[in-house]
Structure formats: structure tokens, C-alpha cells
């Protein structure tokens, strides 16, 4: 991996490694915080509202999360961890490089385009989130690129695809930027929201990419579908 890449994983590693309270009350607090943020955004987010929604005292909230920023950070880390865990599960369930790429990309699009909190912020408080997906997106792109590049390198090491190491980060970033674009600008002629449309995109764009990366002596069985 290229020098300096270690910091690229910081955001995603922190999401996976962050210790979150895991007892029943803490889970209820984080669930209520998610609902509150989805319904009213982050500018109007208060500890009192979360306490009322979860049915505990404000003192109880502060026992777990002494500051509002800590609660919001824990909520964001929980959502990011949930995304990464599901993505890894989707990818690990597939046996071919083609299926890993196809189902991984489609999962990312579906999860993020349908994420209630993310869509709420993009719609009503874009100034809070949009810079970190556009002009200030360097750290986010680098983290996601590093995460995907790690998965690609596994496929290369096991001989399922052939790609020079210098090109792995390029492919990873191309995938990241494609997903981000389709999330922050959901209106598109690309048929990403229907199984039939997804199948068409797979046939036109994703399968040719995988085919071009296969070693000449390796033939993977075609992925039977994207549903």
C-alpha cells in the first residue's frame, strides 16, 4: 500500500473501533437520537427531546453522553459501523469477484440513497453535510478508497483479478466517487432504483470492468443476477 495510506483508514477504523455503550438503555438512547435527528435534523437536536422520546431523564442521557456533541458523534459512528458491517457481510457472501463488485456497489447505492438521516441532512441542512461530500470530501474519499482498495487487494492476492498495485487505488476511488455522486444528486436517468434497471447497468458497465480485470487463464462463473 502506498506510503501515507494509513491515515486514510482513520475515519472508518474509528467507526469500527469506537467503544459505544451497549446496554439496553444506551441502545434505546441511540435509537431515539436517530429518530429525533431523522425527524428534526441536527440543528434542532436537543438532549431534552431525546430524553422525552426515549422516556428517561436528561440526567440519564448525560450519564452515558455528557455532551450533545458526544451523543451525535456516537450516533454517526453507529450508523457508519452499521453500513460497513452490512457491506462486509454482502461482499463476503459472494464467491466471485464479479458478484462482490456488483452486489457491493448496488448495496452502497441502495443503503445510502435510502438512509433517512443522510437524506434528511442533504434535504434540509445541506450546509452541515454537503461540504464533507464535495469540496471538503478529501478525508471521506480517502477513507472509503482505502477500505475498498483493501478488498480489491485481497482479490488480487488470491489470483481472481489481475490489476497492477498502482491502479488499485484508482479503481477504488472511481467507485467511491460514482457512489457519492449518485447519493448527493439522487435525480438521475441512470436506473439505479429498480432491479430491472440495476441489471441493465450491471450488463453494460460493471461486468465489462470485471472481465477486463480477470487473469487470462481465469474464468469466473457469471453472477446470475443482482436481486
Rosetta constraint file for C-alpha pairs under 8 A:
AtomPair CA 1 CA 5 HARMONIC 6.77 0.50
AtomPair CA 1 CA 165 HARMONIC 7.88 0.50
AtomPair CA 4 CA 8 HARMONIC 7.64 0.50
AtomPair CA 5 CA 9 HARMONIC 7.33 0.50
AtomPair CA 5 CA 146 HARMONIC 7.16 0.50
AtomPair CA 6 CA 10 HARMONIC 7.30 0.50
AtomPair CA 7 CA 143 HARMONIC 7.97 0.50
AtomPair CA 8 CA 139 HARMONIC 6.91 0.50
AtomPair CA 8 CA 142 HARMONIC 5.08 0.50
AtomPair CA 8 CA 143 HARMONIC 4.49 0.50
AtomPair CA 8 CA 144 HARMONIC 7.96 0.50
AtomPair CA 8 CA 145 HARMONIC 7.92 0.50
AtomPair CA 8 CA 146 HARMONIC 6.03 0.50
AtomPair CA 9 CA 13 HARMONIC 5.69 0.50
AtomPair CA 9 CA 142 HARMONIC 7.51 0.50
AtomPair CA 9 CA 143 HARMONIC 4.77 0.50
AtomPair CA 9 CA 144 HARMONIC 7.65 0.50
AtomPair CA 9 CA 146 HARMONIC 6.07 0.50
AtomPair CA 9 CA 147 HARMONIC 6.79 0.50
AtomPair CA 10 CA 14 HARMONIC 5.83 0.50
AtomPair CA 10 CA 143 HARMONIC 6.88 0.50
AtomPair CA 11 CA 15 HARMONIC 6.36 0.50
AtomPair CA 11 CA 139 HARMONIC 7.97 0.50
AtomPair CA 11 CA 140 HARMONIC 7.49 0.50
AtomPair CA 11 CA 143 HARMONIC 6.21 0.50
AtomPair CA 12 CA 16 HARMONIC 6.38 0.50
AtomPair CA 12 CA 80 HARMONIC 7.68 0.50
AtomPair CA 12 CA 81 HARMONIC 7.91 0.50
AtomPair CA 12 CA 143 HARMONIC 6.33 0.50
AtomPair CA 12 CA 144 HARMONIC 7.60 0.50
AtomPair CA 12 CA 147 HARMONIC 7.73 0.50
AtomPair CA 13 CA 17 HARMONIC 5.88 0.50
AtomPair CA 14 CA 18 HARMONIC 5.39 0.50
AtomPair CA 14 CA 77 HARMONIC 7.82 0.50
AtomPair CA 15 CA 77 HARMONIC 4.91 0.50
AtomPair CA 15 CA 78 HARMONIC 7.09 0.50
AtomPair CA 15 CA 80 HARMONIC 6.18 0.50
AtomPair CA 15 CA 81 HARMONIC 5.40 0.50
AtomPair CA 16 CA 77 HARMONIC 7.89 0.50
AtomPair CA 16 CA 81 HARMONIC 5.54 0.50
AtomPair CA 18 CA 77 HARMONIC 7.42 0.50
AtomPair CA 20 CA 74 HARMONIC 6.82 0.50
AtomPair CA 20 CA 78 HARMONIC 7.92 0.50
AtomPair CA 21 CA 26 HARMONIC 5.70 0.50
AtomPair CA 21 CA 27 HARMONIC 7.47 0.50
AtomPair CA 21 CA 64 HARMONIC 7.36 0.50
AtomPair CA 22 CA 26 HARMONIC 6.02 0.50
AtomPair CA 22 CA 27 HARMONIC 6.16 0.50
AtomPair CA 23 CA 27 HARMONIC 6.26 0.50
AtomPair CA 24 CA 28 HARMONIC 6.26 0.50
AtomPair CA 25 CA 29 HARMONIC 6.17 0.50
AtomPair CA 26 CA 30 HARMONIC 6.21 0.50
AtomPair CA 26 CA 64 HARMONIC 6.99 0.50
AtomPair CA 27 CA 31 HARMONIC 6.05 0.50
AtomPair CA 28 CA 32 HARMONIC 6.02 0.50
AtomPair CA 28 CA 54 HARMONIC 6.37 0.50
AtomPair CA 29 CA 33 HARMONIC 6.02 0.50
AtomPair CA 29 CA 50 HARMONIC 7.09 0.50
AtomPair CA 29 CA 51 HARMONIC 7.64 0.50
AtomPair CA 29 CA 54 HARMONIC 6.07 0.50
AtomPair CA 29 CA 61 HARMONIC 7.19 0.50
AtomPair CA 30 CA 34 HARMONIC 6.13 0.50
AtomPair CA 30 CA 71 HARMONIC 7.69 0.50
AtomPair CA 30 CA 74 HARMONIC 7.78 0.50
AtomPair CA 30 CA 75 HARMONIC 6.08 0.50
AtomPair CA 31 CA 35 HARMONIC 6.39 0.50
AtomPair CA 32 CA 36 HARMONIC 6.05 0.50
AtomPair CA 32 CA 50 HARMONIC 5.90 0.50
AtomPair CA 32 CA 53 HARMONIC 6.00 0.50
AtomPair CA 32 CA 54 HARMONIC 5.57 0.50
AtomPair CA 33 CA 37 HARMONIC 6.09 0.50
AtomPair CA 33 CA 50 HARMONIC 5.62 0.50
AtomPair CA 33 CA 71 HARMONIC 7.85 0.50
AtomPair CA 33 CA 72 HARMONIC 7.77 0.50
AtomPair CA 33 CA 75 HARMONIC 7.16 0.50
AtomPair CA 34 CA 38 HARMONIC 6.06 0.50
AtomPair CA 34 CA 75 HARMONIC 6.75 0.50
AtomPair CA 34 CA 117 HARMONIC 7.42 0.50
AtomPair CA 35 CA 39 HARMONIC 6.08 0.50
AtomPair CA 36 CA 40 HARMONIC 5.93 0.50
AtomPair CA 36 CA 41 HARMONIC 7.25 0.50
AtomPair CA 36 CA 45 HARMONIC 6.87 0.50
AtomPair CA 36 CA 49 HARMONIC 7.39 0.50
AtomPair CA 36 CA 50 HARMONIC 6.57 0.50
AtomPair CA 36 CA 53 HARMONIC 7.79 0.50
AtomPair CA 37 CA 41 HARMONIC 4.43 0.50
AtomPair CA 37 CA 42 HARMONIC 5.58 0.50
AtomPair CA 37 CA 45 HARMONIC 6.28 0.50
AtomPair CA 37 CA 117 HARMONIC 6.61 0.50
AtomPair CA 38 CA 116 HARMONIC 6.05 0.50
AtomPair CA 38 CA 117 HARMONIC 4.73 0.50
AtomPair CA 38 CA 120 HARMONIC 6.13 0.50
AtomPair CA 39 CA 120 HARMONIC 7.89 0.50
AtomPair CA 40 CA 44 HARMONIC 6.16 0.50
AtomPair CA 40 CA 45 HARMONIC 6.82 0.50
AtomPair CA 41 CA 45 HARMONIC 6.40 0.50
AtomPair CA 41 CA 117 HARMONIC 7.71 0.50
AtomPair CA 41 CA 120 HARMONIC 6.64 0.50
AtomPair CA 41 CA 121 HARMONIC 6.40 0.50
AtomPair CA 41 CA 124 HARMONIC 7.54 0.50
AtomPair CA 41 CA 125 HARMONIC 7.22 0.50
AtomPair CA 42 CA 121 HARMONIC 7.91 0.50
AtomPair CA 45 CA 49 HARMONIC 7.20 0.50
AtomPair CA 45 CA 50 HARMONIC 8.00 0.50
AtomPair CA 46 CA 50 HARMONIC 6.57 0.50
AtomPair CA 46 CA 68 HARMONIC 7.24 0.50
AtomPair CA 47 CA 51 HARMONIC 6.10 0.50
AtomPair CA 47 CA 58 HARMONIC 6.70 0.50
AtomPair CA 47 CA 61 HARMONIC 7.25 0.50
AtomPair CA 47 CA 68 HARMONIC 6.48 0.50
AtomPair CA 48 CA 52 HARMONIC 6.22 0.50
AtomPair CA 48 CA 58 HARMONIC 6.07 0.50
AtomPair CA 49 CA 53 HARMONIC 6.14 0.50
AtomPair CA 50 CA 54 HARMONIC 6.09 0.50
AtomPair CA 51 CA 55 HARMONIC 5.78 0.50
AtomPair CA 51 CA 56 HARMONIC 5.25 0.50
AtomPair CA 51 CA 57 HARMONIC 5.73 0.50
AtomPair CA 51 CA 58 HARMONIC 5.45 0.50
AtomPair CA 51 CA 61 HARMONIC 6.63 0.50
AtomPair CA 52 CA 56 HARMONIC 6.61 0.50
AtomPair CA 52 CA 57 HARMONIC 7.59 0.50
AtomPair CA 56 CA 60 HARMONIC 6.44 0.50
AtomPair CA 56 CA 61 HARMONIC 7.47 0.50
AtomPair CA 57 CA 61 HARMONIC 6.75 0.50
AtomPair CA 58 CA 62 HARMONIC 6.32 0.50
AtomPair CA 59 CA 63 HARMONIC 6.19 0.50
AtomPair CA 60 CA 64 HARMONIC 6.83 0.50
AtomPair CA 61 CA 65 HARMONIC 5.96 0.50
AtomPair CA 61 CA 66 HARMONIC 7.50 0.50
AtomPair CA 62 CA 66 HARMONIC 4.30 0.50
AtomPair CA 62 CA 67 HARMONIC 6.79 0.50
AtomPair CA 65 CA 70 HARMONIC 5.80 0.50
AtomPair CA 65 CA 71 HARMONIC 5.43 0.50
AtomPair CA 66 CA 70 HARMONIC 6.95 0.50
AtomPair CA 66 CA 71 HARMONIC 7.96 0.50
AtomPair CA 67 CA 71 HARMONIC 6.63 0.50
AtomPair CA 68 CA 72 HARMONIC 6.26 0.50
AtomPair CA 69 CA 73 HARMONIC 5.98 0.50
AtomPair CA 70 CA 74 HARMONIC 6.06 0.50
AtomPair CA 71 CA 75 HARMONIC 6.14 0.50
AtomPair CA 72 CA 76 HARMONIC 6.21 0.50
AtomPair CA 73 CA 77 HARMONIC 6.07 0.50
AtomPair CA 74 CA 78 HARMONIC 6.02 0.50
AtomPair CA 75 CA 79 HARMONIC 6.29 0.50
AtomPair CA 76 CA 80 HARMONIC 6.15 0.50
AtomPair CA 77 CA 81 HARMONIC 5.99 0.50
AtomPair CA 78 CA 82 HARMONIC 6.08 0.50
AtomPair CA 79 CA 83 HARMONIC 6.24 0.50
AtomPair CA 80 CA 84 HARMONIC 6.25 0.50
AtomPair CA 81 CA 85 HARMONIC 5.96 0.50
AtomPair CA 82 CA 86 HARMONIC 6.17 0.50
AtomPair CA 83 CA 87 HARMONIC 6.08 0.50
AtomPair CA 83 CA 111 HARMONIC 7.60 0.50
AtomPair CA 84 CA 88 HARMONIC 6.11 0.50
AtomPair CA 85 CA 89 HARMONIC 6.23 0.50
AtomPair CA 86 CA 90 HARMONIC 6.15 0.50
AtomPair CA 87 CA 91 HARMONIC 6.23 0.50
AtomPair CA 87 CA 104 HARMONIC 6.53 0.50
AtomPair CA 87 CA 107 HARMONIC 6.98 0.50
AtomPair CA 87 CA 108 HARMONIC 7.28 0.50
AtomPair CA 88 CA 92 HARMONIC 5.90 0.50
AtomPair CA 89 CA 93 HARMONIC 6.12 0.50
AtomPair CA 90 CA 94 HARMONIC 7.07 0.50
AtomPair CA 90 CA 100 HARMONIC 7.68 0.50
AtomPair CA 90 CA 103 HARMONIC 6.93 0.50
AtomPair CA 90 CA 104 HARMONIC 6.49 0.50
AtomPair CA 90 CA 107 HARMONIC 7.64 0.50
AtomPair CA 91 CA 99 HARMONIC 7.93 0.50
AtomPair CA 91 CA 100 HARMONIC 4.97 0.50
AtomPair CA 91 CA 101 HARMONIC 7.81 0.50
AtomPair CA 91 CA 103 HARMONIC 7.03 0.50
AtomPair CA 91 CA 104 HARMONIC 5.86 0.50
AtomPair CA 92 CA 100 HARMONIC 7.57 0.50
AtomPair CA 94 CA 99 HARMONIC 5.83 0.50
AtomPair CA 94 CA 100 HARMONIC 5.61 0.50
AtomPair CA 95 CA 99 HARMONIC 7.03 0.50
AtomPair CA 95 CA 100 HARMONIC 7.37 0.50
AtomPair CA 96 CA 100 HARMONIC 6.21 0.50
AtomPair CA 96 CA 160 HARMONIC 7.86 0.50
AtomPair CA 96 CA 220 HARMONIC 6.56 0.50
AtomPair CA 96 CA 221 HARMONIC 7.48 0.50
AtomPair CA 96 CA 223 HARMONIC 7.73 0.50
AtomPair CA 97 CA 101 HARMONIC 6.16 0.50
AtomPair CA 97 CA 155 HARMONIC 6.91 0.50
AtomPair CA 97 CA 160 HARMONIC 6.67 0.50
AtomPair CA 97 CA 161 HARMONIC 7.32 0.50
AtomPair CA 97 CA 210 HARMONIC 7.20 0.50
AtomPair CA 97 CA 220 HARMONIC 7.90 0.50
AtomPair CA 98 CA 102 HARMONIC 6.05 0.50
AtomPair CA 98 CA 206 HARMONIC 7.95 0.50
AtomPair CA 98 CA 207 HARMONIC 6.58 0.50
AtomPair CA 98 CA 210 HARMONIC 5.75 0.50
AtomPair CA 98 CA 220 HARMONIC 7.94 0.50
AtomPair CA 98 CA 222 HARMONIC 7.33 0.50
AtomPair CA 98 CA 223 HARMONIC 6.62 0.50
AtomPair CA 99 CA 103 HARMONIC 5.75 0.50
AtomPair CA 99 CA 104 HARMONIC 7.85 0.50
AtomPair CA 99 CA 223 HARMONIC 5.59 0.50
AtomPair CA 100 CA 104 HARMONIC 5.59 0.50
AtomPair CA 101 CA 105 HARMONIC 6.02 0.50
AtomPair CA 101 CA 206 HARMONIC 7.63 0.50
AtomPair CA 101 CA 210 HARMONIC 7.90 0.50
AtomPair CA 102 CA 106 HARMONIC 6.18 0.50
AtomPair CA 102 CA 202 HARMONIC 6.84 0.50
AtomPair CA 102 CA 206 HARMONIC 6.53 0.50
AtomPair CA 102 CA 207 HARMONIC 7.83 0.50
AtomPair CA 102 CA 226 HARMONIC 7.17 0.50
AtomPair CA 103 CA 107 HARMONIC 5.84 0.50
AtomPair CA 103 CA 226 HARMONIC 6.54 0.50
AtomPair CA 104 CA 108 HARMONIC 6.28 0.50
AtomPair CA 105 CA 109 HARMONIC 6.31 0.50
AtomPair CA 105 CA 175 HARMONIC 7.66 0.50
AtomPair CA 105 CA 179 HARMONIC 7.55 0.50
AtomPair CA 106 CA 110 HARMONIC 6.08 0.50
AtomPair CA 106 CA 198 HARMONIC 7.78 0.50
AtomPair CA 107 CA 111 HARMONIC 5.89 0.50
AtomPair CA 108 CA 112 HARMONIC 5.99 0.50
AtomPair CA 108 CA 179 HARMONIC 7.13 0.50
AtomPair CA 109 CA 113 HARMONIC 5.76 0.50
AtomPair CA 109 CA 179 HARMONIC 6.10 0.50
AtomPair CA 109 CA 182 HARMONIC 7.39 0.50
AtomPair CA 109 CA 183 HARMONIC 7.02 0.50
AtomPair CA 109 CA 192 HARMONIC 7.73 0.50
AtomPair CA 110 CA 114 HARMONIC 5.99 0.50
AtomPair CA 110 CA 193 HARMONIC 7.39 0.50
AtomPair CA 111 CA 115 HARMONIC 5.92 0.50
AtomPair CA 112 CA 118 HARMONIC 7.33 0.50
AtomPair CA 112 CA 183 HARMONIC 6.47 0.50
AtomPair CA 113 CA 119 HARMONIC 7.24 0.50
AtomPair CA 113 CA 182 HARMONIC 7.84 0.50
AtomPair CA 113 CA 183 HARMONIC 5.38 0.50
AtomPair CA 113 CA 186 HARMONIC 7.21 0.50
AtomPair CA 114 CA 119 HARMONIC 7.28 0.50
AtomPair CA 115 CA 119 HARMONIC 6.06 0.50
AtomPair CA 116 CA 120 HARMONIC 5.97 0.50
AtomPair CA 117 CA 121 HARMONIC 6.26 0.50
AtomPair CA 118 CA 122 HARMONIC 6.21 0.50
AtomPair CA 119 CA 123 HARMONIC 5.97 0.50
AtomPair CA 120 CA 124 HARMONIC 5.97 0.50
AtomPair CA 120 CA 125 HARMONIC 7.39 0.50
AtomPair CA 121 CA 125 HARMONIC 4.67 0.50
AtomPair CA 121 CA 126 HARMONIC 5.61 0.50
AtomPair CA 121 CA 128 HARMONIC 7.15 0.50
AtomPair CA 121 CA 129 HARMONIC 6.53 0.50
AtomPair CA 122 CA 126 HARMONIC 4.54 0.50
AtomPair CA 122 CA 129 HARMONIC 6.67 0.50
AtomPair CA 122 CA 130 HARMONIC 6.67 0.50
AtomPair CA 122 CA 184 HARMONIC 7.17 0.50
AtomPair CA 125 CA 129 HARMONIC 7.29 0.50
AtomPair CA 126 CA 130 HARMONIC 5.12 0.50
AtomPair CA 127 CA 131 HARMONIC 6.76 0.50
AtomPair CA 129 CA 133 HARMONIC 6.87 0.50
AtomPair CA 130 CA 134 HARMONIC 6.18 0.50
AtomPair CA 130 CA 184 HARMONIC 7.77 0.50
AtomPair CA 131 CA 135 HARMONIC 5.31 0.50
AtomPair CA 131 CA 136 HARMONIC 5.17 0.50
AtomPair CA 131 CA 137 HARMONIC 6.71 0.50
AtomPair CA 132 CA 136 HARMONIC 4.69 0.50
AtomPair CA 132 CA 137 HARMONIC 4.44 0.50
AtomPair CA 132 CA 138 HARMONIC 7.86 0.50
AtomPair CA 132 CA 140 HARMONIC 7.11 0.50
AtomPair CA 133 CA 137 HARMONIC 4.60 0.50
AtomPair CA 133 CA 140 HARMONIC 7.26 0.50
AtomPair CA 133 CA 180 HARMONIC 7.09 0.50
AtomPair CA 133 CA 184 HARMONIC 7.74 0.50
AtomPair CA 137 CA 141 HARMONIC 5.89 0.50
AtomPair CA 138 CA 142 HARMONIC 5.99 0.50
AtomPair CA 139 CA 143 HARMONIC 6.09 0.50
AtomPair CA 140 CA 144 HARMONIC 6.20 0.50
AtomPair CA 141 CA 145 HARMONIC 5.83 0.50
AtomPair CA 141 CA 173 HARMONIC 7.10 0.50
AtomPair CA 141 CA 176 HARMONIC 6.71 0.50
AtomPair CA 141 CA 177 HARMONIC 7.45 0.50
AtomPair CA 142 CA 146 HARMONIC 6.04 0.50
AtomPair CA 142 CA 173 HARMONIC 7.86 0.50
AtomPair CA 143 CA 147 HARMONIC 6.29 0.50
AtomPair CA 144 CA 148 HARMONIC 6.23 0.50
AtomPair CA 144 CA 173 HARMONIC 7.82 0.50
AtomPair CA 144 CA 176 HARMONIC 6.59 0.50
AtomPair CA 145 CA 149 HARMONIC 5.89 0.50
AtomPair CA 145 CA 169 HARMONIC 6.53 0.50
AtomPair CA 145 CA 172 HARMONIC 5.15 0.50
AtomPair CA 145 CA 173 HARMONIC 5.09 0.50
AtomPair CA 145 CA 176 HARMONIC 6.42 0.50
AtomPair CA 146 CA 150 HARMONIC 6.16 0.50
AtomPair CA 146 CA 169 HARMONIC 7.33 0.50
AtomPair CA 146 CA 172 HARMONIC 7.60 0.50
AtomPair CA 147 CA 151 HARMONIC 6.83 0.50
AtomPair CA 148 CA 152 HARMONIC 6.32 0.50
AtomPair CA 148 CA 172 HARMONIC 5.61 0.50
AtomPair CA 149 CA 153 HARMONIC 6.08 0.50
AtomPair CA 149 CA 168 HARMONIC 5.97 0.50
AtomPair CA 149 CA 169 HARMONIC 5.72 0.50
AtomPair CA 149 CA 171 HARMONIC 7.97 0.50
AtomPair CA 149 CA 172 HARMONIC 5.44 0.50
AtomPair CA 150 CA 154 HARMONIC 6.52 0.50
AtomPair CA 151 CA 155 HARMONIC 6.73 0.50
AtomPair CA 152 CA 156 HARMONIC 6.32 0.50
AtomPair CA 152 CA 168 HARMONIC 6.93 0.50
AtomPair CA 152 CA 172 HARMONIC 7.88 0.50
AtomPair CA 153 CA 157 HARMONIC 5.95 0.50
AtomPair CA 153 CA 165 HARMONIC 7.95 0.50
AtomPair CA 153 CA 168 HARMONIC 7.38 0.50
AtomPair CA 154 CA 158 HARMONIC 6.21 0.50
AtomPair CA 155 CA 159 HARMONIC 6.32 0.50
AtomPair CA 155 CA 160 HARMONIC 5.40 0.50
AtomPair CA 155 CA 161 HARMONIC 5.95 0.50
AtomPair CA 156 CA 160 HARMONIC 5.94 0.50
AtomPair CA 156 CA 161 HARMONIC 5.09 0.50
AtomPair CA 156 CA 162 HARMONIC 5.85 0.50
AtomPair CA 156 CA 163 HARMONIC 6.77 0.50
AtomPair CA 159 CA 215 HARMONIC 7.50 0.50
AtomPair CA 160 CA 214 HARMONIC 6.49 0.50
AtomPair CA 160 CA 215 HARMONIC 6.99 0.50
AtomPair CA 160 CA 218 HARMONIC 7.05 0.50
AtomPair CA 161 CA 210 HARMONIC 7.82 0.50
AtomPair CA 161 CA 213 HARMONIC 5.25 0.50
AtomPair CA 161 CA 214 HARMONIC 4.48 0.50
AtomPair CA 161 CA 215 HARMONIC 5.68 0.50
AtomPair CA 162 CA 213 HARMONIC 5.29 0.50
AtomPair CA 162 CA 214 HARMONIC 5.63 0.50
AtomPair CA 162 CA 215 HARMONIC 5.20 0.50
AtomPair CA 163 CA 167 HARMONIC 6.55 0.50
AtomPair CA 163 CA 168 HARMONIC 6.68 0.50
AtomPair CA 163 CA 213 HARMONIC 6.28 0.50
AtomPair CA 164 CA 168 HARMONIC 6.75 0.50
AtomPair CA 165 CA 169 HARMONIC 7.81 0.50
AtomPair CA 166 CA 170 HARMONIC 7.65 0.50
AtomPair CA 167 CA 171 HARMONIC 6.38 0.50
AtomPair CA 168 CA 172 HARMONIC 6.18 0.50
AtomPair CA 169 CA 173 HARMONIC 6.00 0.50
AtomPair CA 170 CA 174 HARMONIC 6.20 0.50
AtomPair CA 171 CA 175 HARMONIC 6.38 0.50
AtomPair CA 172 CA 176 HARMONIC 6.31 0.50
AtomPair CA 173 CA 177 HARMONIC 6.03 0.50
AtomPair CA 174 CA 178 HARMONIC 6.15 0.50
AtomPair CA 175 CA 179 HARMONIC 6.34 0.50
AtomPair CA 176 CA 180 HARMONIC 6.22 0.50
AtomPair CA 177 CA 181 HARMONIC 6.04 0.50
AtomPair CA 178 CA 182 HARMONIC 6.41 0.50
AtomPair CA 179 CA 183 HARMONIC 6.22 0.50
AtomPair CA 180 CA 184 HARMONIC 6.16 0.50
AtomPair CA 181 CA 185 HARMONIC 5.91 0.50
AtomPair CA 182 CA 186 HARMONIC 5.39 0.50
AtomPair CA 182 CA 187 HARMONIC 7.91 0.50
AtomPair CA 182 CA 188 HARMONIC 7.59 0.50
AtomPair CA 190 CA 197 HARMONIC 7.74 0.50
AtomPair CA 190 CA 201 HARMONIC 7.93 0.50
AtomPair CA 191 CA 197 HARMONIC 4.49 0.50
AtomPair CA 191 CA 198 HARMONIC 6.19 0.50
AtomPair CA 191 CA 201 HARMONIC 7.49 0.50
AtomPair CA 192 CA 197 HARMONIC 5.99 0.50
AtomPair CA 192 CA 198 HARMONIC 5.34 0.50
AtomPair CA 192 CA 201 HARMONIC 7.83 0.50
AtomPair CA 193 CA 197 HARMONIC 7.06 0.50
AtomPair CA 193 CA 198 HARMONIC 7.07 0.50
AtomPair CA 194 CA 198 HARMONIC 6.05 0.50
AtomPair CA 195 CA 199 HARMONIC 6.11 0.50
AtomPair CA 195 CA 226 HARMONIC 7.14 0.50
AtomPair CA 195 CA 227 HARMONIC 6.25 0.50
AtomPair CA 196 CA 200 HARMONIC 6.44 0.50
AtomPair CA 197 CA 201 HARMONIC 6.35 0.50
AtomPair CA 198 CA 202 HARMONIC 6.11 0.50
AtomPair CA 198 CA 226 HARMONIC 7.20 0.50
AtomPair CA 199 CA 203 HARMONIC 6.24 0.50
AtomPair CA 199 CA 225 HARMONIC 6.97 0.50
AtomPair CA 199 CA 226 HARMONIC 6.20 0.50
AtomPair CA 200 CA 204 HARMONIC 6.18 0.50
AtomPair CA 201 CA 205 HARMONIC 5.73 0.50
AtomPair CA 201 CA 206 HARMONIC 6.95 0.50
AtomPair CA 202 CA 206 HARMONIC 4.75 0.50
AtomPair CA 202 CA 207 HARMONIC 5.87 0.50
AtomPair CA 202 CA 226 HARMONIC 7.99 0.50
AtomPair CA 203 CA 207 HARMONIC 5.73 0.50
AtomPair CA 203 CA 208 HARMONIC 7.50 0.50
AtomPair CA 204 CA 208 HARMONIC 7.04 0.50
AtomPair CA 205 CA 209 HARMONIC 6.56 0.50
AtomPair CA 206 CA 210 HARMONIC 6.55 0.50
AtomPair CA 207 CA 211 HARMONIC 6.07 0.50
AtomPair CA 208 CA 212 HARMONIC 6.12 0.50
AtomPair CA 209 CA 213 HARMONIC 6.58 0.50
AtomPair CA 210 CA 214 HARMONIC 6.40 0.50
AtomPair CA 214 CA 218 HARMONIC 6.32 0.50
AtomPair CA 214 CA 219 HARMONIC 7.37 0.50
AtomPair CA 215 CA 219 HARMONIC 8.00 0.50
